[in-house]
Amino acid sequence: MLITHGWPRAQRPNAVTIGNFDGVHLGHQAMLARLTAQAAAVGGLPTVLTFEPHPREVFSPEAAPTRLTSLREKLEILRALGVAHVHVCRFTRSFAQLSAEDFVARVLVEGLKARYVLVGDDFRFGARRAGDFALLARLGAKYGYQAEALPTVEAAGQRASSTAVREALAAGDMATAAQLLGRPYSISGRVIGGDRLGRRLGWPTANIQLKHNRPPLTGIFAVRVQGLERPDWPGVASLGTRPTVHANGKPTLEVHLFNFDRDIYRAHLRVEFLHKLRDEARFASIEALIAQIERDAAQARELLNV
């Protein structure tokens, strides 16, 4: 997959879809399938135009939605779905001042040489979100590209959206999140050094580096891990601030892998969250914490058939 950054300077025609693609849910996947089909028809390279950082992180970082995927995770998923080209456009306040007409002329036409542009049915663009699909289509007649809006995709009885996925994860409803995503929700990252508390407690863990502004879910989970010599390695994971051992801890993802005892420091793993076991809790003693870990592990083994 070709990944480009900065101001677009395409050397060949492109079929383009535009969006943040956070989570790459079923709605996004329907857009990618349509993009690939139409790209062949217009003789363009299927291209995803996405933005980094998320626009709301620039204008109101405190109120910005939690990310479902870091940039690396999003690119990993897009690659797995067969996307040929992703252009990552840096979103800044000056970029946000482009008028809707300038965005089309400078980014889509001059920069990406768009012959086909696919957007969602609620797509807005340009300064103050003044541009809509009607304008995009009118400018397509002027500049020689075809514009199309994809209707809403539904899953789990609701519109497939990043917001719906966040709500399901926050509620611990892993089944609904998986239906909206078309796969289990996952977080990927490199194994980094920790305080080795788990090993001292008799439950060694792999600490996964988090690149999210804040995780969209917390608690204790039955998980499967990708990236080891055997796929779908089962385990139990804690994602949160570990209140029993840290008064003001930062969010940490720790995974205990069942029947595993090998150094995997710096390995890049993907943790799939399959079942939520419980919320985080503060325990009166380390002994009480260990007893609960044992119960969590037993429940996870039962759910995962280990």
Backbone hydrogen bonds, N-H to C=O, Kabsch-Sander energy under -0.5 kcal/mol:
donor,donor_aa,acceptor,acceptor_aa,energy
2,L,84,A,-2.7
4,T,86,V,-2.4
6,G,88,V,-0.9
10,A,111,G,-3.4
14,N,113,K,-1.8
15,A,45,L,-2.0
16,V,14,N,-0.5
16,V,116,Y,-3.3
17,T,47,T,-2.2
18,I,118,L,-1.2
19,G,49,L,-2.2
23,G,21,F,-0.5
26,L,180,L,-2.8
29,Q,25,H,-2.5
30,A,26,L,-2.1
31,M,27,G,-1.6
32,L,28,H,-2.3
33,A,29,Q,-2.2
34,R,30,A,-2.2
35,L,31,M,-2.7
36,T,32,L,-2.3
37,A,33,A,-1.9
38,Q,34,R,-2.4
39,A,35,L,-2.4
40,A,36,T,-1.3
41,A,37,A,-0.9
42,V,38,Q,-1.8
43,G,39,A,-1.0
44,G,39,A,-2.3
45,L,13,P,-1.9
47,T,15,A,-3.3
48,V,85,H,-2.6
49,L,17,T,-3.0
49,L,47,T,-0.6
50,T,48,V,-0.6
50,T,87,H,-2.3
52,E,89,C,-2.1
57,E,54,H,-1.7
58,V,54,H,-0.8
58,V,55,P,-1.0
59,F,55,P,-1.6
60,S,56,R,-2.3
63,A,60,S,-1.0
64,A,60,S,-0.9
74,K,70,S,-2.6
75,L,71,L,-2.4
76,E,72,R,-2.4
77,I,73,E,-2.3
78,L,74,K,-2.5
79,R,75,L,-2.4
80,A,76,E,-2.1
81,L,77,I,-1.6
82,G,79,R,-1.7
83,V,78,L,-2.3
85,H,46,P,-1.0
86,V,2,L,-2.7
87,H,48,V,-3.0
88,V,4,T,-3.1
88,V,86,V,-0.6
89,C,50,T,-3.0
89,C,87,H,-0.8
90,R,88,V,-0.5
91,F,52,E,-1.6
92,T,90,R,-0.7
96,A,92,T,-2.2
97,Q,93,R,-0.6
97,Q,94,S,-0.9
98,L,95,F,-1.8
103,F,99,S,-2.5
104,V,100,A,-1.9
105,A,101,E,-2.6
106,R,102,D,-3.2
107,V,102,D,-0.6
107,V,103,F,-1.7
108,L,103,F,-1.6
109,V,104,V,-2.5
110,E,105,A,-2.4
111,G,106,R,-1.0
112,L,107,V,-1.6
113,K,109,V,-0.9
114,A,108,L,-2.5
115,R,14,N,-2.7
116,Y,14,N,-1.0
117,V,146,Q,-3.0
118,L,16,V,-3.0
119,V,148,E,-2.2
121,D,150,L,-1.0
123,F,120,G,-1.6
125,F,131,G,-1.6
127,A,98,L,-2.3
129,R,126,G,-2.2
130,A,127,A,-1.5
131,G,125,F,-3.1
136,L,132,D,-2.3
137,A,133,F,-2.8
138,R,134,A,-2.1
139,L,135,L,-2.7
140,G,136,L,-1.4
141,A,137,A,-1.5
142,K,138,R,-1.1
143,Y,139,L,-2.7
144,G,140,G,-2.0
145,Y,140,G,-1.4
146,Q,115,R,-2.5
148,E,117,V,-2.4
150,L,119,V,-2.8
155,A,158,Q,-2.9
158,Q,155,A,-1.7
160,A,153,V,-3.2
161,S,159,R,-0.6
165,V,161,S,-1.8
166,R,162,S,-2.4
167,E,163,T,-2.4
168,A,164,A,-2.0
169,L,165,V,-2.4
170,A,166,R,-2.8
171,A,167,E,-1.5
172,G,169,L,-1.4
173,D,168,A,-2.6
174,M,172,G,-1.5
177,A,173,D,-1.9
178,A,174,M,-2.3
179,Q,175,A,-2.0
180,L,176,T,-2.3
181,L,177,A,-2.0
182,G,178,A,-2.1
183,R,178,A,-1.0
185,Y,273,F,-0.5
187,I,271,V,-1.8
189,G,269,L,-2.4
191,V,267,A,-2.5
192,I,207,N,-2.7
200,R,196,R,-1.7
201,L,197,L,-1.8
202,G,198,G,-0.5
202,G,199,R,-1.0
203,W,198,G,-3.2
206,A,255,V,-2.8
207,N,192,I,-0.6
207,N,205,T,-0.5
208,I,206,A,-0.6
208,I,253,L,-2.7
209,Q,190,R,-2.7
209,Q,207,N,-0.5
219,G,239,L,-2.6
220,I,278,R,-2.6
221,F,237,A,-2.6
222,A,275,H,-2.6
223,V,221,F,-0.5
223,V,235,G,-2.5
224,R,272,E,-1.7
225,V,233,W,-2.6
226,Q,270,R,-3.0
233,W,225,V,-2.3
235,G,223,V,-2.1
236,V,256,H,-2.1
237,A,221,F,-2.7
238,S,254,E,-2.6
239,L,219,G,-2.7
240,G,252,T,-2.0
245,V,242,R,-1.3
246,H,242,R,-1.8
249,G,246,H,-0.5
252,T,240,G,-2.6
253,L,208,I,-0.7
254,E,238,S,-2.6
254,E,252,T,-0.6
255,V,206,A,-2.0
256,H,236,V,-3.0
257,L,255,V,-0.6
258,F,234,P,-2.0
260,F,257,L,-0.9
264,I,262,R,-0.6
266,R,191,V,-2.1
267,A,264,I,-2.3
269,L,189,G,-2.6
269,L,267,A,-0.7
270,R,226,Q,-2.3
271,V,187,I,-3.1
272,E,224,R,-3.2
272,E,270,R,-0.6
273,F,185,Y,-2.8
273,F,271,V,-0.5
274,L,222,A,-2.2
274,L,272,E,-0.7
275,H,222,A,-1.6
277,L,220,I,-3.2
277,L,275,H,-0.5
278,R,220,I,-1.2
283,F,281,A,-0.5
289,L,285,S,-1.7
290,I,286,I,-2.6
291,A,287,E,-2.2
292,Q,288,A,-1.9
293,I,289,L,-2.5
294,E,290,I,-2.2
295,R,291,A,-1.6
296,D,292,Q,-2.8
297,A,293,I,-2.8
298,A,294,E,-2.0
299,Q,295,R,-2.3
300,A,296,D,-2.6
301,R,297,A,-2.5
302,E,298,A,-1.8
303,L,299,Q,-2.4
304,L,300,A,-2.3
305,N,301,R,-0.6
305,N,302,E,-0.7
306,V,301,R,-2.6
